[in-house]
Amino acid sequence: MDALIKGLGITVASGMIKNAVTDTVSCIKTQYTWNLVDTTAASHQKNVYGYKYYITDVKSAAKNNNYYEGYVPKDWKTQSLAVNFHNEMFTYNAWNVVGWA
């Protein structure tokens, strides 16, 4: 959602909105559901989510743009996605990603 806010011309600094624009934006929203499963304890599972917003509003300057929030397929096989998934499942720090399946 942060990218969408920036795409609409809204400026946020120190957690406060500095330059707001109000707009109604039509979009196609796609939800991604990830089922994380601990490979050593299959009963330890968790669902996490991500979203893609494809702007379809013909009056919007953001038309035909995609905006992402959360865990999305475009981040597949990145170190950051692996670490974030690990942090969702475990309280200890991740050291290395050893593989993707």
MOPAC internal coordinates of N, CA, C and O (Angstrom, degrees):
PM7 1SCF
backbone

  N    0.0000 0     0.00 0     0.00 0    0    0    0
  C    1.4408 1     0.00 0     0.00 0    1    0    0
  C    1.5247 1   110.36 1     0.00 0    2    1    0
  O    1.2310 1   119.74 1   151.33 1    3    2    1
  N    1.3318 1   118.10 1   -28.67 1    3    2    1
  C    1.4605 1   120.41 1   179.24 1    5    3    2
  C    1.5201 1   111.86 1   -57.92 1    6    5    3
  O    1.2310 1   120.67 1   138.54 1    7    6    5
  N    1.3384 1   116.32 1   -41.46 1    7    6    5
  C    1.4657 1   119.49 1  -179.68 1    9    7    6
  C    1.5247 1   110.85 1   -65.28 1   10    9    7
  O    1.2310 1   120.34 1   142.47 1   11   10    9
  N    1.3305 1   116.95 1   -37.53 1   11   10    9
  C    1.4597 1   120.03 1   178.16 1   13   11   10
  C    1.5231 1   110.44 1   -64.80 1   14   13   11
  O    1.2310 1   120.33 1   138.51 1   15   14   13
  N    1.3169 1   116.98 1   -41.49 1   15   14   13
  C    1.4601 1   121.16 1   178.63 1   17   15   14
  C    1.5252 1   109.88 1   -59.81 1   18   17   15
  O    1.2310 1   120.40 1   134.63 1   19   18   17
  N    1.3294 1   116.85 1   -45.37 1   19   18   17
  C    1.4631 1   120.37 1   178.49 1   21   19   18
  C    1.5226 1   111.00 1   -64.95 1   22   21   19
  O    1.2310 1   120.47 1   141.54 1   23   22   21
  N    1.3362 1   116.71 1   -38.46 1   23   22   21
  C    1.4588 1   121.04 1   179.38 1   25   23   22
  C    1.5178 1   112.92 1   -64.27 1   26   25   23
  O    1.2310 1   120.22 1   154.87 1   27   26   25
  N    1.3044 1   117.19 1   -25.13 1   27   26   25
  C    1.4621 1   121.43 1   178.41 1   29   27   26
  C    1.5282 1   112.03 1   -88.11 1   30   29   27
  O    1.2310 1   120.33 1  -178.71 1   31   30   29
  N    1.3236 1   116.98 1     1.29 1   31   30   29
  C    1.4535 1   120.06 1   177.02 1   33   31   30
  C    1.5093 1   114.04 1    85.89 1   34   33   31
  O    1.2310 1   120.21 1  -159.86 1   35   34   33
  N    1.3197 1   117.20 1    20.14 1   35   34   33
  C    1.4606 1   120.80 1   179.08 1   37   35   34
  C    1.5220 1   108.17 1   -92.76 1   38   37   35
  O    1.2310 1   120.64 1   -49.75 1   39   38   37
  N    1.3165 1   116.39 1   130.25 1   39   38   37
  C    1.4554 1   121.57 1   179.89 1   41   39   38
  C    1.5233 1   109.09 1  -105.25 1   42   41   39
  O    1.2310 1   120.98 1   -51.12 1   43   42   41
  N    1.3280 1   115.72 1   128.88 1   43   42   41
  C    1.4567 1   121.18 1   178.11 1   45   43   42
  C    1.5211 1   107.57 1  -120.12 1   46   45   43
  O    1.2310 1   120.46 1   -53.60 1   47   46   45
  N    1.3240 1   116.72 1   126.40 1   47   46   45
  C    1.4645 1   121.65 1   177.08 1   49   47   46
  C    1.5163 1   108.40 1  -133.86 1   50   49   47
  O    1.2310 1   121.06 1   -49.31 1   51   50   49
  N    1.3114 1   115.59 1   130.69 1   51   50   49
  C    1.4705 1   121.86 1  -179.37 1   53   51   50
  C    1.5255 1   111.53 1    53.84 1   54   53   51
  O    1.2310 1   120.60 1  -142.65 1   55   54   53
  N    1.3325 1   116.46 1    37.35 1   55   54   53
  C    1.4621 1   121.07 1   177.10 1   57   55   54
  C    1.5081 1   114.84 1    77.69 1   58   57   55
  O    1.2310 1   120.03 1  -175.54 1   59   58   57
  N    1.3292 1   117.55 1     4.46 1   59   58   57
  C    1.4577 1   120.48 1  -179.54 1   61   59   58
  C    1.5283 1   109.90 1  -117.57 1   62   61   59
  O    1.2310 1   120.87 1   -40.02 1   63   62   61
  N    1.3260 1   115.94 1   139.98 1   63   62   61
  C    1.4603 1   120.66 1   178.02 1   65   63   62
  C    1.5217 1   108.49 1   -73.70 1   66   65   63
  O    1.2310 1   120.95 1   -55.87 1   67   66   65
  N    1.3271 1   115.80 1   124.13 1   67   66   65
  C    1.4665 1   121.74 1  -178.21 1   69   67   66
  C    1.5223 1   112.44 1  -100.03 1   70   69   67
  O    1.2310 1   120.49 1   145.44 1   71   70   69
  N    1.3326 1   116.67 1   -34.56 1   71   70   69
  C    1.4490 1   120.60 1  -175.70 1   73   71   70
  C    1.5241 1   107.56 1  -140.91 1   74   73   71
  O    1.2310 1   120.62 1   -80.21 1   75   74   73
  N    1.3095 1   116.42 1    99.79 1   75   74   73
  C    1.4675 1   119.58 1  -173.82 1   77   75   74
  C    1.5136 1   111.20 1  -101.21 1   78   77   75
  O    1.2310 1   121.93 1   -37.32 1   79   78   77
  N    1.3213 1   113.92 1   142.68 1   79   78   77
  C    1.4555 1   122.58 1   172.53 1   81   79   78
  C    1.5193 1   105.90 1  -127.56 1   82   81   79
  O    1.2310 1   120.16 1   -48.44 1   83   82   81
  N    1.3189 1   117.29 1   131.56 1   83   82   81
  C    1.4565 1   118.59 1   176.56 1   85   83   82
  C    1.5127 1   108.56 1  -100.34 1   86   85   83
  O    1.2310 1   121.08 1   -41.75 1   87   86   85
  N    1.3135 1   115.53 1   138.25 1   87   86   85
  C    1.4508 1   120.97 1  -177.47 1   89   87   86
  C    1.5142 1   108.01 1  -160.58 1   90   89   87
  O    1.2310 1   120.87 1   -32.78 1   91   90   89
  N    1.2958 1   115.94 1   147.22 1   91   90   89
  C    1.4545 1   121.69 1   170.89 1   93   91   90
  C    1.5182 1   106.03 1  -101.40 1   94   93   91
  O    1.2310 1   120.79 1   -53.80 1   95   94   93
  N    1.3071 1   116.09 1   126.20 1   95   94   93
  C    1.4513 1   120.39 1  -174.86 1   97   95   94
  C    1.5209 1   108.88 1  -123.50 1   98   97   95
  O    1.2310 1   120.90 1   -57.04 1   99   98   97
  N    1.3230 1   115.89 1   122.96 1   99   98   97
  C    1.4635 1   120.25 1   174.85 1  101   99   98
  C    1.5265 1   108.42 1   -83.96 1  102  101   99
  O    1.2310 1   121.39 1   -38.31 1  103  102  101
  N    1.3335 1   114.95 1   141.69 1  103  102  101
  C    1.4588 1   118.00 1  -179.98 1  105  103  102
  C    1.5246 1   109.79 1  -154.31 1  106  105  103
  O    1.2310 1   122.16 1   -13.06 1  107  106  105
  N    1.3081 1   113.46 1   166.94 1  107  106  105
  C    1.4604 1   121.10 1   169.69 1  109  107  106
  C    1.5280 1   105.56 1  -103.18 1  110  109  107
  O    1.2310 1   120.90 1   -59.45 1  111  110  109
  N    1.3182 1   115.88 1   120.55 1  111  110  109
  C    1.4648 1   121.40 1  -177.80 1  113  111  110
  C    1.5269 1   108.85 1  -102.43 1  114  113  111
  O    1.2310 1   121.01 1   -53.02 1  115  114  113
  N    1.3155 1   115.67 1   126.98 1  115  114  113
  C    1.4568 1   121.73 1   176.40 1  117  115  114
  C    1.5209 1   107.97 1  -114.41 1  118  117  115
  O    1.2310 1   120.49 1   -52.54 1  119  118  117
  N    1.3280 1   116.67 1   127.46 1  119  118  117
  C    1.4663 1   120.43 1   177.12 1  121  119  118
  C    1.5212 1   109.18 1  -102.28 1  122  121  119
  O    1.2310 1   120.90 1   -45.55 1  123  122  121
  N    1.3160 1   115.88 1   134.45 1  123  122  121
  C    1.4588 1   122.72 1   175.03 1  125  123  122
  C    1.5215 1   108.13 1  -109.18 1  126  125  123
  O    1.2310 1   120.71 1   -50.71 1  127  126  125
  N    1.3102 1   116.25 1   129.29 1  127  126  125
  C    1.4604 1   122.14 1   177.22 1  129  127  126
  C    1.5173 1   107.87 1  -113.40 1  130  129  127
  O    1.2310 1   120.69 1   -56.36 1  131  130  129
  N    1.3044 1   116.28 1   123.64 1  131  130  129
  C    1.4570 1   122.62 1   178.71 1  133  131  130
  C    1.5264 1   108.40 1  -110.20 1  134  133  131
  O    1.2310 1   120.59 1   -52.25 1  135  134  133
  N    1.3124 1   116.48 1   127.75 1  135  134  133
  C    1.4603 1   121.28 1   175.63 1  137  135  134
  C    1.5191 1   107.49 1  -101.91 1  138  137  135
  O    1.2310 1   120.83 1   -72.41 1  139  138  137
  N    1.3228 1   116.02 1   107.59 1  139  138  137
  C    1.4529 1   121.50 1   179.74 1  141  139  138
  C    1.5227 1   108.13 1   -89.33 1  142  141  139
  O    1.2310 1   120.76 1   -48.78 1  143  142  141
  N    1.3370 1   116.15 1   131.22 1  143  142  141
  C    1.4629 1   121.68 1  -177.89 1  145  143  142
  C    1.5240 1   108.69 1  -129.72 1  146  145  143
  O    1.2310 1   120.87 1   -52.29 1  147  146  145
  N    1.3091 1   115.95 1   127.71 1  147  146  145
  C    1.4636 1   122.46 1   175.71 1  149  147  146
  C    1.5303 1   108.09 1   -69.48 1  150  149  147
  O    1.2310 1   120.19 1   -56.87 1  151  150  149
  N    1.3304 1   117.25 1   123.13 1  151  150  149
  C    1.4695 1   120.49 1  -176.30 1  153  151  150
  C    1.5308 1   112.94 1   -71.67 1  154  153  151
  O    1.2310 1   119.85 1   164.67 1  155  154  153
  N    1.3254 1   117.89 1   -15.33 1  155  154  153
  C    1.4664 1   119.66 1   178.59 1  157  155  154
  C    1.5269 1   112.68 1  -102.59 1  158  157  155
  O    1.2310 1   120.45 1   170.06 1  159  158  157
  N    1.3356 1   116.75 1    -9.94 1  159  158  157
  C    1.4695 1   121.39 1   178.62 1  161  159  158
  C    1.5291 1   107.33 1  -149.45 1  162  161  159
  O    1.2310 1   120.82 1   -95.16 1  163  162  161
  N    1.3171 1   116.04 1    84.84 1  163  162  161
  C    1.4711 1   121.81 1  -172.27 1  165  163  162
  C    1.5220 1   113.54 1   -57.15 1  166  165  163
  O    1.2310 1   119.73 1   158.98 1  167  166  165
  N    1.3208 1   118.12 1   -21.02 1  167  166  165
  C    1.4636 1   119.74 1   178.60 1  169  167  166
  C    1.5361 1   111.81 1   -75.70 1  170  169  167
  O    1.2310 1   120.64 1   165.45 1  171  170  169
  N    1.3389 1   116.38 1   -14.55 1  171  170  169
  C    1.4655 1   121.12 1   177.15 1  173  171  170
  C    1.5290 1   107.61 1   -87.23 1  174  173  171
  O    1.2310 1   121.24 1   -81.41 1  175  174  173
  N    1.3349 1   115.24 1    98.59 1  175  174  173
  C    1.4610 1   122.19 1  -177.09 1  177  175  174
  C    1.5174 1   110.09 1  -132.83 1  178  177  175
  O    1.2310 1   121.67 1   -21.51 1  179  178  177
  N    1.3157 1   114.40 1   158.49 1  179  178  177
  C    1.4602 1   119.98 1   177.03 1  181  179  178
  C    1.5263 1   108.91 1  -156.24 1  182  181  179
  O    1.2310 1   120.43 1   -41.06 1  183  182  181
  N    1.3166 1   116.78 1   138.94 1  183  182  181
  C    1.4605 1   121.42 1   172.80 1  185  183  182
  C    1.5208 1   109.48 1   -96.30 1  186  185  183
  O    1.2310 1   120.73 1   -45.04 1  187  186  185
  N    1.3302 1   116.21 1   134.96 1  187  186  185
  C    1.4583 1   122.61 1   173.15 1  189  187  186
  C    1.5224 1   107.17 1  -128.11 1  190  189  187
  O    1.2310 1   120.61 1   -16.51 1  191  190  189
  N    1.3318 1   116.44 1   163.49 1  191  190  189
  C    1.4633 1   119.86 1  -168.99 1  193  191  190
  C    1.5208 1   112.42 1  -133.73 1  194  193  191
  O    1.2310 1   121.68 1   -22.20 1  195  194  193
  N    1.3029 1   114.39 1   157.80 1  195  194  193
  C    1.4490 1   122.46 1   173.23 1  197  195  194
  C    1.5178 1   108.21 1  -146.95 1  198  197  195
  O    1.2310 1   120.87 1   -15.00 1  199  198  197
  N    1.3240 1   115.95 1   165.00 1  199  198  197
  C    1.4631 1   121.06 1  -176.15 1  201  199  198
  C    1.5105 1   111.03 1  -141.03 1  202  201  199
  O    1.2310 1   121.11 1   -35.71 1  203  202  201
  N    1.3195 1   115.48 1   144.29 1  203  202  201
  C    1.4573 1   122.04 1   170.60 1  205  203  202
  C    1.5156 1   107.05 1  -119.60 1  206  205  203
  O    1.2310 1   121.01 1   -47.03 1  207  206  205
  N    1.3275 1   115.67 1   132.97 1  207  206  205
  C    1.4627 1   121.62 1   177.01 1  209  207  206
  C    1.5224 1   107.58 1  -115.72 1  210  209  207
  O    1.2310 1   120.38 1   -64.24 1  211  210  209
  N    1.3283 1   116.88 1   115.76 1  211  210  209
  C    1.4580 1   121.85 1   175.88 1  213  211  210
  C    1.5230 1   106.76 1  -101.89 1  214  213  211
  O    1.2310 1   120.44 1   -65.49 1  215  214  213
  N    1.3251 1   116.76 1   114.51 1  215  214  213
  C    1.4577 1   121.78 1  -174.07 1  217  215  214
  C    1.5284 1   109.50 1   -76.12 1  218  217  215
  O    1.2310 1   120.98 1   -57.16 1  219  218  217
  N    1.3283 1   115.73 1   122.84 1  219  218  217
  C    1.4645 1   122.04 1  -178.80 1  221  219  218
  C    1.5204 1   112.68 1  -112.40 1  222  221  219
  O    1.2310 1   120.22 1   173.99 1  223  222  221
  N    1.3015 1   117.18 1    -6.01 1  223  222  221
  C    1.4609 1   122.12 1  -175.68 1  225  223  222
  C    1.5263 1   110.79 1   -65.39 1  226  225  223
  O    1.2310 1   120.42 1   -63.15 1  227  226  225
  N    1.3343 1   116.81 1   116.85 1  227  226  225
  C    1.4727 1   120.83 1  -175.79 1  229  227  226
  C    1.5247 1   112.63 1   -67.38 1  230  229  227
  O    1.2310 1   119.62 1   160.21 1  231  230  229
  N    1.3231 1   118.32 1   -19.79 1  231  230  229
  C    1.4648 1   121.30 1  -179.52 1  233  231  230
  C    1.5284 1   112.79 1   -94.68 1  234  233  231
  O    1.2310 1   120.37 1  -178.85 1  235  234  233
  N    1.3117 1   116.89 1     1.15 1  235  234  233
  C    1.4578 1   120.30 1  -177.12 1  237  235  234
  C    1.5263 1   111.12 1   -95.68 1  238  237  235
  O    1.2310 1   120.94 1   -40.51 1  239  238  237
  N    1.3273 1   115.81 1   139.49 1  239  238  237
  C    1.4690 1   120.87 1   174.40 1  241  239  238
  C    1.5285 1   110.71 1   -66.24 1  242  241  239
  O    1.2310 1   120.39 1   161.84 1  243  242  241
  N    1.3192 1   116.86 1   -18.16 1  243  242  241
  C    1.4642 1   121.43 1  -179.41 1  245  243  242
  C    1.5275 1   112.79 1   -90.40 1  246  245  243
  O    1.2310 1   119.75 1  -174.27 1  247  246  245
  N    1.3435 1   118.09 1     5.73 1  247  246  245
  C    1.4716 1   122.16 1  -177.46 1  249  247  246
  C    1.5316 1   110.90 1   -52.16 1  250  249  247
  O    1.2310 1   121.29 1   -40.67 1  251  250  249
  N    1.3294 1   115.14 1   139.33 1  251  250  249
  C    1.4664 1   124.84 1   178.77 1  253  251  250
  C    1.5273 1   113.55 1    70.59 1  254  253  251
  O    1.2310 1   119.78 1  -168.85 1  255  254  253
  N    1.3150 1   118.02 1    11.15 1  255  254  253
  C    1.4630 1   121.03 1   176.22 1  257  255  254
  C    1.5220 1   110.00 1   -98.94 1  258  257  255
  O    1.2310 1   121.18 1   -29.44 1  259  258  257
  N    1.3187 1   115.35 1   150.56 1  259  258  257
  C    1.4564 1   122.29 1   173.91 1  261  259  258
  C    1.5208 1   109.05 1  -104.20 1  262  261  259
  O    1.2310 1   121.01 1   -39.80 1  263  262  261
  N    1.3252 1   115.67 1   140.20 1  263  262  261
  C    1.4564 1   122.48 1   174.43 1  265  263  262
  C    1.5224 1   107.00 1  -128.77 1  266  265  263
  O    1.2310 1   120.50 1   -37.87 1  267  266  265
  N    1.3257 1   116.64 1   142.13 1  267  266  265
  C    1.4539 1   121.79 1  -173.18 1  269  267  266
  C    1.5212 1   110.73 1  -122.64 1  270  269  267
  O    1.2310 1   121.90 1   -28.69 1  271  270  269
  N    1.3225 1   113.97 1   151.31 1  271  270  269
  C    1.4621 1   121.32 1   177.57 1  273  271  270
  C    1.5230 1   108.03 1  -145.69 1  274  273  271
  O    1.2310 1   120.25 1   -44.79 1  275  274  273
  N    1.3145 1   117.13 1   135.21 1  275  274  273
  C    1.4661 1   120.61 1   176.32 1  277  275  274
  C    1.5205 1   112.22 1    79.22 1  278  277  275
  O    1.2310 1   120.66 1    33.35 1  279  278  277
  N    1.3199 1   116.35 1  -146.65 1  279  278  277
  C    1.4604 1   123.45 1  -174.85 1  281  279  278
  C    1.5224 1   109.47 1   -93.95 1  282  281  279
  O    1.2310 1   120.60 1   -64.33 1  283  282  281
  N    1.3330 1   116.46 1   115.67 1  283  282  281
  C    1.4659 1   120.89 1  -174.15 1  285  283  282
  C    1.5329 1   110.96 1  -129.92 1  286  285  283
  O    1.2310 1   120.29 1   -27.32 1  287  286  285
  N    1.3446 1   117.06 1   152.68 1  287  286  285
  C    1.4648 1   120.86 1  -177.10 1  289  287  286
  C    1.5287 1   114.93 1   -58.36 1  290  289  287
  O    1.2310 1   119.63 1   153.45 1  291  290  289
  N    1.3241 1   118.31 1   -26.55 1  291  290  289
  C    1.4706 1   118.89 1  -179.84 1  293  291  290
  C    1.5286 1   111.64 1   -63.22 1  294  293  291
  O    1.2310 1   120.08 1   162.73 1  295  294  293
  N    1.3255 1   117.45 1   -17.27 1  295  294  293
  C    1.4634 1   121.79 1   179.11 1  297  295  294
  C    1.5258 1   113.22 1   -95.47 1  298  297  295
  O    1.2310 1   120.17 1  -175.57 1  299  298  297
  N    1.3402 1   117.28 1     4.43 1  299  298  297
  C    1.4642 1   121.57 1  -177.43 1  301  299  298
  C    1.5307 1   110.17 1   -56.48 1  302  301  299
  O    1.2310 1   120.98 1   -42.18 1  303  302  301
  N    1.2963 1   115.73 1   137.82 1  303  302  301
  C    1.4649 1   125.94 1   178.87 1  305  303  302
  C    1.5278 1   113.55 1    68.32 1  306  305  303
  O    1.2310 1   119.87 1  -160.07 1  307  306  305
  N    1.3198 1   117.85 1    19.93 1  307  306  305
  C    1.4595 1   119.49 1   173.66 1  309  307  306
  C    1.5244 1   109.23 1   -96.11 1  310  309  307
  O    1.2310 1   121.13 1   -27.82 1  311  310  309
  N    1.3073 1   115.45 1   152.18 1  311  310  309
  C    1.4646 1   120.41 1   179.04 1  313  311  310
  C    1.5246 1   110.39 1   -60.17 1  314  313  311
  O    1.2310 1   120.34 1   138.96 1  315  314  313
  N    1.3336 1   116.95 1   -41.04 1  315  314  313
  C    1.4639 1   119.30 1  -176.66 1  317  315  314
  C    1.5271 1   111.99 1   -64.66 1  318  317  315
  O    1.2310 1   119.89 1   140.83 1  319  318  317
  N    1.3290 1   117.82 1   -39.17 1  319  318  317
  C    1.4676 1   119.84 1   178.20 1  321  319  318
  C    1.5274 1   110.04 1   -65.33 1  322  321  319
  O    1.2310 1   120.65 1   137.46 1  323  322  321
  N    1.3187 1   116.37 1   -42.54 1  323  322  321
  C    1.4651 1   120.23 1   179.50 1  325  323  322
  C    1.5252 1   111.53 1   -61.13 1  326  325  323
  O    1.2310 1   120.48 1   134.67 1  327  326  325
  N    1.3177 1   116.69 1   -45.33 1  327  326  325
  C    1.4660 1   120.83 1  -179.59 1  329  327  326
  C    1.5238 1   110.29 1   -65.88 1  330  329  327
  O    1.2310 1   120.22 1   137.91 1  331  330  329
  N    1.3309 1   117.19 1   -42.09 1  331  330  329
  C    1.4664 1   120.05 1   178.69 1  333  331  330
  C    1.5253 1   111.56 1   -63.68 1  334  333  331
  O    1.2310 1   120.04 1   137.78 1  335  334  333
  N    1.3307 1   117.52 1   -42.22 1  335  334  333
  C    1.4686 1   120.01 1   175.69 1  337  335  334
  C    1.5286 1   110.22 1   -60.71 1  338  337  335
  O    1.2310 1   120.55 1   134.56 1  339  338  337
  N    1.3180 1   116.55 1   -45.44 1  339  338  337
  C    1.4644 1   120.49 1   178.58 1  341  339  338
  C    1.5258 1   110.52 1   -57.75 1  342  341  339
  O    1.2310 1   120.71 1   134.13 1  343  342  341
  N    1.3271 1   116.24 1   -45.87 1  343  342  341
  C    1.4651 1   120.43 1  -178.57 1  345  343  342
  C    1.5235 1   112.33 1   -65.43 1  346  345  343
  O    1.2310 1   120.11 1   152.44 1  347  346  345
  N    1.3170 1   117.39 1   -27.56 1  347  346  345
  C    1.4672 1   120.56 1   175.43 1  349  347  346
  C    1.5270 1   111.05 1   -67.80 1  350  349  347
  O    1.2310 1   120.61 1   148.68 1  351  350  349
  N    1.3298 1   116.44 1   -31.32 1  351  350  349
  C    1.4670 1   121.05 1  -173.91 1  353  351  350
  C    1.5273 1   114.32 1   -96.26 1  354  353  351
  O    1.2310 1   120.12 1   148.20 1  355  354  353
  N    1.3129 1   117.37 1   -31.80 1  355  354  353
  C    1.4600 1   120.26 1  -169.57 1  357  355  354
  C    1.5300 1   111.36 1  -130.67 1  358  357  355
  O    1.2310 1   121.08 1   -26.58 1  359  358  357
  N    1.3259 1   115.55 1   153.42 1  359  358  357
  C    1.4608 1   120.59 1  -179.37 1  361  359  358
  C    1.5219 1   112.53 1   -91.21 1  362  361  359
  O    1.2310 1   119.90 1   166.59 1  363  362  361
  N    1.3375 1   117.80 1   -13.41 1  363  362  361
  C    1.4622 1   120.11 1   179.39 1  365  363  362
  C    1.5265 1   109.83 1   -93.95 1  366  365  363
  O    1.2310 1   120.53 1   -21.19 1  367  366  365
  N    1.3334 1   116.59 1   158.81 1  367  366  365
  C    1.4599 1   122.18 1  -176.72 1  369  367  366
  C    1.5203 1   112.50 1   -70.17 1  370  369  367
  O    1.2310 1   120.92 1   -33.91 1  371  370  369
  N    1.3109 1   115.84 1   146.09 1  371  370  369
  C    1.4650 1   122.58 1   173.73 1  373  371  370
  C    1.5367 1   108.25 1   -84.16 1  374  373  371
  O    1.2310 1   120.78 1   -43.35 1  375  374  373
  N    1.3214 1   116.11 1   136.65 1  375  374  373
  C    1.4574 1   119.30 1   178.00 1  377  375  374
  C    1.5220 1   111.95 1   -99.90 1  378  377  375
  O    1.2310 1   120.66 1   128.29 1  379  378  377
  N    1.3252 1   116.34 1   -51.71 1  379  378  377
  C    1.4613 1   120.82 1  -177.24 1  381  379  378
  C    1.5283 1   109.55 1  -142.89 1  382  381  379
  O    1.2310 1   121.28 1   -31.39 1  383  382  381
  N    1.3035 1   115.16 1   148.61 1  383  382  381
  C    1.4598 1   120.73 1   168.61 1  385  383  382
  C    1.5147 1   105.06 1   -93.51 1  386  385  383
  O    1.2310 1   120.26 1   -57.43 1  387  386  385
  N    1.3254 1   117.11 1   122.57 1  387  386  385
  C    1.4592 1   120.31 1  -176.22 1  389  387  386
  C    1.5172 1   113.52 1   -99.89 1  390  389  387
  O    1.2310 1   119.95 1   167.63 1  391  390  389
  N    1.3273 1   117.70 1   -12.37 1  391  390  389
  C    1.4562 1   119.42 1   178.08 1  393  391  390
  C    1.4950 1   112.96 1   175.92 1  394  393  391
  O    1.2310 1   121.27 1   -16.35 1  395  394  393
  N    1.3036 1   115.18 1   163.65 1  395  394  393
  C    1.4592 1   122.60 1   177.56 1  397  395  394
  C    1.5206 1   108.07 1  -122.22 1  398  397  395
  O    1.2310 1   121.03 1   -41.90 1  399  398  397
  N    1.3388 1   115.64 1   138.10 1  399  398  397
  C    1.4654 1   118.93 1   178.75 1  401  399  398
  C    1.5214 1   109.54 1  -129.69 1  402  401  399
  O    1.2310 1   120.10 1   180.00 1  403  402  401

